[in-house]
Amino acid sequence: ATLESLYDVRDVIGTGAFSVVRLAVHKLTGQRCCVKIVDKLKYYQRGGARANPKQLLREIEVMRSVKHRSVIAVYDVYDTERFMYIVLEL
């Protein structure tokens, strides 16, 4: 499945140096969430995760494994050649 097939991605709710956060709604459940869209080219050019693609994936896996009421949950991750889409708890 693709991000677009499962989520209705809506308005921008935040921006950063190499990412944009947009409001999203799961098409089947209606659950509101957000999608952090990381521009991998900009991320690595600025030395993100020490410019190591495997490190970015590792950081996401660590985020997924943490379950705590004070930590935003990671629901899904979609990786394309240029962008990493991280679906997060709102």
C-alpha positions in Angstrom: 0.0 0.0 0.0 1.1 3.6 -0.5 0.7 6.6 1.7 -1.8 8.2 -0.7 -4.0 5.0 -0.7 -4.3 4.9 3.1 -4.1 8.6 4.2 -5.7 11.8 3.1 -2.8 14.2 3.5 -4.0 17.8 4.3 -2.6 21.2 5.4 0.9 22.0 6.5 1.1 22.3 10.3 4.9 22.7 10.7 8.1 23.1 8.8 11.8 22.5 9.4 15.1 22.7 7.7 14.6 19.5 5.7 11.0 18.4 6.5 7.4 19.4 6.4 4.7 18.1 8.8 1.2 17.8 7.4 -2.1 16.9 9.0 -3.5 13.6 7.7 -6.6 11.4 8.2 -6.6 7.6 7.8 -9.1 6.9 5.0 -10.6 3.8 6.5 -10.7 4.6 10.2 -11.0 8.4 10.2 -8.1 8.6 12.7 -6.3 12.0 12.6 -2.5 11.9 12.6 0.3 13.8 11.0 2.9 13.0 8.4 6.5 14.2 8.6 7.8 14.4 5.1 11.6 14.3 5.2 13.5 15.5 2.1 16.3 13.0 2.2 18.5 14.9 -0.2 18.4 18.0 2.1 18.8 15.8 5.2 21.9 14.2 4.0 23.4 17.4 2.5 23.1 18.9 6.0 24.8 16.0 7.6 21.6 14.5 9.2 22.2 11.3 11.1 25.9 11.8 10.1 24.8 11.6 6.5 24.2 7.8 6.8 21.0 6.5 5.3 21.0 3.4 7.6 21.3 5.7 10.6 18.0 7.5 9.7 16.2 4.1 9.4 17.7 3.0 12.7 16.5 6.2 14.4 13.0 5.6 13.1 13.1 2.0 14.4 14.1 3.2 17.8 11.2 5.7 17.7 8.8 2.9 16.8 10.0 0.7 19.7 9.4 3.4 22.4 6.0 3.1 24.0 5.4 5.9 26.5 2.6 8.4 27.0 5.0 11.3 26.6 6.5 10.1 23.3 4.7 10.5 20.0 3.9 7.1 18.5 5.1 6.2 15.0 2.3 4.5 13.0 3.8 3.9 9.6 6.9 4.7 7.5 7.0 5.0 3.7 10.3 5.4 2.0 10.8 6.6 -1.6 13.9 7.6 -3.5 13.6 11.2 -2.5 11.3 11.4 0.6 10.8 9.5 3.8 7.1 9.8 5.0 6.8 9.2 8.8 3.1 8.8 10.0 2.9 10.0 13.6 0.4 10.3 16.4 -1.1 13.7 16.4 
